[in-house]
Amino acid sequence: MQNLRIAMLSVHTCPLATLGGKETGGMNVYVRDLSRELARRGHHVDVYTRSQDASIPHISNGLGHGARVIHLPAGPEHPYPKHLVYDHLPEFTHGVLEQAQADSISYDVLHSHYWLSGVAARELRERWGAPIVHMFHTLGEMKNAVAQRPEERETERRIGAETQIARFADALVAATPVEEEQLVRLYSADPARIHTISPGVDVERFHPIPPAHAKESIGLCADCC
């Protein structure tokens, strides 16, 4: 199997960030563990993300051998609302191109996560000619379908960008058959370019334990329930 050079784009959030924050959760875990596993299999992975702290290293090897996390300026180097990240995507994309040039590297694949990264990936594909594999993680149209207040609705900018990404990406990753159906129905995505790949489970962290132990861990007596 050919070893690939993969540019993993996670613009608005870092896979090394502490979990449990407003913008840190499942996608961080997904990008982190996917990058680690691809590197373990011999691929070279560079994860590009927005710098949110000027004091942290520009390049981190925190994902282990074969994978780097590269923090790039894209607006102020501190946390700010992710809907503002879009306005700083040109700076981010320029930083990716500069880093690749400094490293004398070109990439075989662009793997973008979330719609903001998909927007950046399009310009990078125009420069490098590398195919785009995109995963949305959440869909603006579905968030709007369940929004109960106007402020919960996603912007037309996001919906428009997602529609374009669904059409120009060389491959789309859906986590479930339901998401695949949503991509086709809501975004007119080509079913032939959608690949449904179920997320994995960390069986060292999540596994069955005896009921008595489970009750004890949450403060219930063994005879309760």
C-alpha positions as CSV (number, residue, x, y, z in Angstrom):
1,M,0.0,0.0,0.0
2,Q,1.3,3.5,-0.9
3,N,2.1,5.7,2.0
4,L,0.3,9.0,1.6
5,R,1.0,12.5,2.6
6,I,-2.2,13.8,4.1
7,A,-3.2,17.3,5.0
8,M,-5.8,17.1,7.7
9,L,-7.8,20.4,8.0
10,S,-9.5,21.2,11.3
11,V,-9.6,24.9,11.1
12,H,-11.7,26.0,14.1
13,T,-10.7,23.5,16.7
14,C,-7.5,21.6,17.7
15,P,-7.4,17.8,18.2
16,L,-5.1,18.4,21.1
17,A,-7.5,20.7,22.9
18,T,-8.9,19.7,26.3
19,L,-12.3,18.0,25.8
20,G,-15.5,19.3,27.3
21,G,-15.4,22.9,26.2
22,K,-18.0,24.7,24.0
23,E,-16.1,23.9,20.8
24,T,-14.3,20.7,21.9
25,G,-15.9,17.3,21.7
26,G,-16.5,14.5,19.3
27,M,-14.9,16.1,16.3
28,N,-11.7,16.7,18.2
29,V,-11.6,13.0,19.2
30,Y,-12.4,11.9,15.7
31,V,-9.6,14.0,14.1
32,R,-7.1,13.1,16.8
33,D,-7.6,9.3,16.7
34,L,-8.0,9.2,12.9
35,S,-4.7,11.0,12.5
36,R,-2.9,8.8,15.0
37,E,-4.1,5.6,13.3
38,L,-3.2,6.8,9.8
39,A,0.3,7.7,11.0
40,R,0.5,4.3,12.8
41,R,-0.1,2.7,9.4
42,G,2.8,4.5,7.8
43,H,1.1,7.6,6.4
44,H,2.5,11.1,7.0
45,V,-0.3,13.3,8.6
46,D,-0.2,17.1,9.1
47,V,-3.1,18.5,11.0
48,Y,-3.6,22.2,10.3
49,T,-5.6,24.1,12.8
50,R,-6.1,27.7,14.0
51,S,-3.8,28.9,16.7
52,Q,-5.7,29.9,19.8
53,D,-2.7,30.6,22.0
54,A,0.3,32.4,20.8
55,S,2.4,30.8,23.6
56,I,2.0,27.2,22.4
57,P,4.4,25.6,20.0
58,H,3.8,26.3,16.3
59,I,4.3,22.6,15.5
60,S,3.4,19.9,18.0
61,N,4.2,16.2,17.9
62,G,1.6,15.4,20.5
63,L,-0.2,12.9,18.2
64,G,2.9,10.6,18.1
65,H,5.3,9.5,15.4
66,G,4.3,10.4,11.9
67,A,1.7,13.0,12.7
68,R,2.1,16.7,13.4
69,V,-0.3,19.4,14.6
70,I,0.5,22.7,13.0
71,H,-1.1,25.8,14.6
72,L,-1.5,28.7,12.2
73,P,-2.7,32.3,12.9
74,A,-6.2,33.0,11.6
75,G,-7.3,36.1,13.3
76,P,-6.6,36.8,17.0
77,E,-4.7,33.9,18.7
78,H,-7.3,33.3,21.3
79,P,-10.7,31.7,21.4
80,Y,-13.4,33.6,19.6
81,P,-16.8,32.6,18.2
82,K,-16.4,30.1,15.4
83,H,-18.8,31.9,13.1
84,L,-16.1,34.6,12.8
85,V,-13.5,32.2,11.6
86,Y,-14.8,32.4,8.1
87,D,-13.5,35.9,7.7
88,H,-10.0,34.7,8.5
89,L,-9.8,31.7,6.2
90,P,-7.6,33.5,3.6
91,E,-5.0,34.0,6.3
92,F,-5.3,30.4,7.4
93,T,-5.0,29.0,3.8
94,H,-2.0,31.3,3.2
95,G,-0.4,29.8,6.3
96,V,-0.9,26.3,5.1
97,L,0.7,27.1,1.7
98,E,3.7,28.8,3.4
99,Q,4.2,25.9,5.8
100,A,4.1,23.3,3.0
101,Q,6.6,25.4,1.0
102,A,8.9,25.7,4.0
103,D,8.8,21.9,4.4
104,S,9.2,21.3,0.7
105,I,6.1,19.0,0.8
106,S,3.1,18.5,-1.3
107,Y,0.1,16.4,-0.2
108,D,-1.6,13.5,-1.9
109,V,-4.9,14.0,0.0
110,L,-6.7,16.9,1.6
111,H,-9.1,15.6,4.4
112,S,-11.2,18.5,5.7
113,H,-13.5,18.4,8.7
114,Y,-16.5,20.8,9.2
115,W,-17.6,23.3,6.6
116,L,-15.0,25.9,7.4
117,S,-12.2,23.5,6.6
118,G,-14.0,22.5,3.4
119,V,-13.9,26.1,2.2
120,A,-10.2,26.2,2.8
121,A,-9.6,22.9,1.1
122,R,-11.1,24.1,-2.1
123,E,-8.4,26.8,-2.6
124,L,-5.7,24.3,-1.6
125,R,-6.9,21.8,-4.1
126,E,-6.6,24.5,-6.8
127,R,-2.9,25.0,-5.8
128,W,-1.9,21.3,-5.3
129,G,-4.4,19.3,-7.4
130,A,-4.9,16.9,-4.4
131,P,-8.3,15.4,-4.0
132,I,-10.6,16.5,-1.2
133,V,-12.2,14.0,1.2
134,H,-14.7,15.9,3.4
135,M,-16.6,15.1,6.5
136,F,-19.2,17.6,7.7
137,H,-19.7,16.3,11.3
138,T,-22.8,18.5,11.6
139,L,-25.1,19.8,8.9
140,G,-26.5,23.4,8.9
141,E,-29.7,22.3,7.3
142,M,-30.4,19.7,10.0
143,K,-29.6,22.2,12.7
144,N,-32.1,24.6,11.2
145,A,-34.7,21.9,11.0
146,V,-34.7,21.6,14.8
147,A,-34.0,25.2,15.7
148,Q,-36.5,26.6,18.1
149,R,-35.4,30.2,18.2
150,P,-34.0,32.5,15.4
151,E,-30.6,32.8,17.1
152,E,-30.3,29.0,16.9
153,R,-30.5,29.0,13.1
154,E,-27.3,28.7,11.0
155,T,-26.4,31.4,8.5
156,E,-27.1,31.4,4.8
157,R,-23.3,31.6,4.4
158,R,-22.9,28.2,6.0
159,I,-25.7,26.6,4.1
160,G,-24.4,27.9,0.8
161,A,-20.9,26.8,1.6
162,E,-22.0,23.3,2.6
163,T,-24.0,23.0,-0.6
164,Q,-20.9,23.9,-2.7
165,I,-18.7,21.5,-0.7
166,A,-21.2,18.6,-1.2
167,R,-20.8,19.2,-4.9
168,F,-17.1,19.9,-5.4
169,A,-15.5,17.5,-2.8
170,D,-14.1,14.4,-4.5
171,A,-15.4,12.2,-1.7
172,L,-17.7,12.7,1.2
173,V,-17.7,10.7,4.5
174,A,-21.0,10.2,6.2
175,A,-21.1,8.7,9.7
176,T,-24.4,6.9,9.2
177,P,-26.8,5.9,6.4
178,V,-29.1,8.6,7.8
179,E,-26.5,11.3,7.2
180,E,-25.9,9.9,3.7
181,E,-29.6,10.3,2.9
182,Q,-29.5,13.8,4.3
183,L,-26.6,14.8,2.1
184,V,-28.4,13.6,-1.0
185,R,-31.8,15.1,-0.1
186,L,-30.7,18.4,1.4
187,Y,-27.6,19.2,-0.6
188,S,-28.0,17.2,-3.8
189,A,-24.8,15.3,-3.2
190,D,-23.9,12.6,-5.6
191,P,-24.5,9.2,-3.9
192,A,-21.6,7.7,-5.8
193,R,-19.2,10.0,-4.0
194,I,-20.5,9.3,-0.5
195,H,-18.8,6.7,1.7
196,T,-20.6,5.8,4.9
197,I,-17.9,5.0,7.6
198,S,-19.2,4.4,11.1
199,P,-17.1,6.0,13.8
200,G,-15.1,3.6,16.0
201,V,-15.4,3.0,19.7
202,D,-12.5,3.1,22.2
203,V,-13.1,-0.3,23.7
204,E,-10.4,0.3,26.4
205,R,-12.5,3.2,27.7
206,F,-16.0,2.0,26.9
207,H,-16.7,-1.6,27.8
208,P,-19.2,-3.6,29.8
209,I,-18.6,-3.9,33.6
210,P,-20.5,-5.8,36.3
211,P,-23.8,-4.0,37.2
212,A,-22.7,-3.8,40.9
213,H,-19.5,-1.9,39.9
214,A,-21.5,0.4,37.6
215,K,-23.9,1.3,40.4
216,E,-21.1,1.9,42.8
217,S,-19.3,4.2,40.4
218,I,-22.3,6.5,40.3
219,G,-23.1,6.3,44.0
220,L,-26.0,3.8,44.0
221,C,-26.2,0.9,46.4
222,A,-25.9,-2.6,45.0
223,D,-29.6,-3.4,45.7
224,C,-30.9,-0.2,44.0
225,C,-32.9,-0.4,40.8
